[in-house]
Amino acid sequence: MDPHVDEPYRFAAIGITVFQVQHPSSNGGASTLVDGFEAARILKEQHPEDFELLCNTQITCQRFDPGDNSHGNMRWYKSRLPIIQLNDQGEVCGVRMNERQISPLDAPENQVIPTYRALKRLFALLYDDALRLTFDLKASEGLLFDNQRLLHGRTGFTPEEPARAVLTSSVDLDDFHSTLRLLQRELDPDAMHMLLRQGMAG
């Protein structure tokens, strides 16, 4: 599975993702991580016009769920946001890339080809082994990472019994930052007003 962020079709994308391996595969299924901020930095350095396009062009991501879930409820998620988000200091604060959930581009005619070119170049960086960290997780081991910065994936594996099993959950970025602030207040009251990255926002 290629590197991606989860649920970019939400206006408030998942903040912190938690994985725990219950049963690893014996023939693949290694975890992979890619730093989206580093890929964005390289894109800005090599192709500044593409970087600007992906910071300013609204790109639709969506997911239609026909009801194949535990509640049996049909859902249709859809958002239009830039792929790369900047904060008020002009620094990258969020990346939302998932090739399987990007809709056909809806942009002015003269921006279609340049925007697809920019996406292609960013995907090439994100899929380059030079930026990819690959490692195996044993049973009971897990990962906790920023879904708005790190893209995750896995290597291929062959189905077997017992099947590979990974539990996933997520924490809203605001709640995660709240806990950090409260801990910081207890540990060092003078430093409790720390500034935290705003992340992706609708």
N, C-alpha and C positions, 0 to 999 in steps of 0.2 A: 504494500500500500504506500503510495507516494506521500511525501510530507504535506501536511495540511493543518489548518486550524479547525476547531470544531464550531459548528453552528454560526457561520458568518452571515446567515440569513436573518439573524436577530438584530434589532437595532441596538440592544445591549448584549453584546456577545459574551459568551462564557469568559470569566476572568481567570480563575485558578482551576486547573484540572488535576485530579488525583486518580492514578491507576494503581491497582494492586493485583499482582499475578497470583491466582489461585493454583493454576496448573500450567506450567510452561510446555511448549512444544519441544519434542526431542529432535526435530529436524528443520529448524528455522524459526521464524517468528521473532527475530531479534528486534528490539526497540530502536527507533531512530529519532533524532532530534536535529533541527536546523534553526539557527538564530535568524529570524526574519528581520531584525534590526540591522544585522550585519549585511544581509543580502540587500536591504534598502540602501545602506551606506555605499556599497559597491556600485549599485545601480546609479546612484546620484553622482558618484565620482566618474563613472564611465559613460553614462548617458543621462546627463542632467535634464534634458528635455523629456525623456521618458519618466524620470522620477517626478517631475512637475505634473505631468499628465495624470499619473496614478495618485497624486495627492489631491487633485482638483476635479477629476472626472467621477461622476456618480455611476457606480456599477452595481447592477442588480444581482443579488444572490437570493435563491429561493429553494424551498423544499416543500413538496406536497406529500402528505402522509395520508393514505387512504383509510387509515384506521387500524393498521396492523401494529397495534401497540397494546399494552396491558389494559388500557381503559376502553379500547375500541372506539376512540373518538377520532373523527377526521380533522386534520389540521392542514393549514396552508400558510407557511411562513414566507415573508418576502421583505427585503430591505434594499434601499438604495443608498450606498455610502461609498466614499473613496476606498480604494484598496489600502492605501497608506494614509494614516492620520498623523497630523502634526499638532503639537501643543502651542501655547501662546508664545513660546520662545523659538518656534520654528524647528523643534526637535521631534524626531519620530517617536510617537507614543503608542502606536498600535498598527498591526498588520493583519489583514483579513484575507487570506488566500486559501481557497479550496476549489480546485479545478472542477470537481464534480458538481459544485453548487452555484457556479457562475452562469447566469442566463445569457442569451444572445445580447450583444451590446446594443443599447438604445442611446445613441449619441448623434450629434450633428454629423452630416455626411462627411465633412472634411476631417472629422476626428476619429472616424471608425478605424481606418487602416493604421494611423499612428498609435491609437490606444491598444489595438491588438498586438502591434509590434512591441509596445511597452510591456504588455502582459507576458508575451513570449520571452522577452529578455529577462524579466523577473523570475518566471518559472525556470528558465535555464539556470539561473543562479541558485534557486532554491533546491533544484534537483541535482546540482553538482556535488559529487562526492567530497569535494574539497571543503564544503561547509557542513557536511553531514557527520554526526556522531552516532555510531552504531554500537550497541552493547546488549548482552543477554541479561535478563532478569530471572532470578531463581524463584521458586515457589515462596510466597509470603513477602517477597521484595516488591517495592513499588516506586512510583515517581510522583512528584508534586511539581508542577511547572505552570508558568504564565502562558495561557492559551492565546493571549493577544500579542505575544512576542515569539514564543517557540512553536514551530510547526513540528508535529509528531507524525510518525508512521511506523511501519514494521516491514521486515523482510518477509518473503514468501515462506509458506510451510505446507506440508502435506497433512491433511486431516488424519487423525488417529484416535484411538480410544485408550484412556480417557481423553476427551477433547481439550484443546487449549482453552483456558478460561481466565479472563481478566475482568475484574470489577472496576467500574468507572464511576466517578462522581465529580461534582464541581462545586465551587464556592464563588459567589458573586464578588467581584473585585472590591466593591465598596465595603462589604462585610469583612473581607480579608484585611483591608487597610484599617478598618475600625479596630480590629483585634490588635494589629501592630501598634496603633496609637495608644491603646489602653495598656499594653505591655510596656511600651516605652515610657508612659507616665509613671508606672510603678518602678521601673529600673533607673530612669534618669529624667526626672521632672524638667530639668533645664533643656532637654532635647526633644520634648514631646511634640513640638510644633514642626516636626519634619515634613517636608514636601514629598508627596508620593505621586508617581506617574498617573495621569488621568485615564489612560487607556482609551479604547475605542468608545465613542459615544454617538448616539443618534442625533 
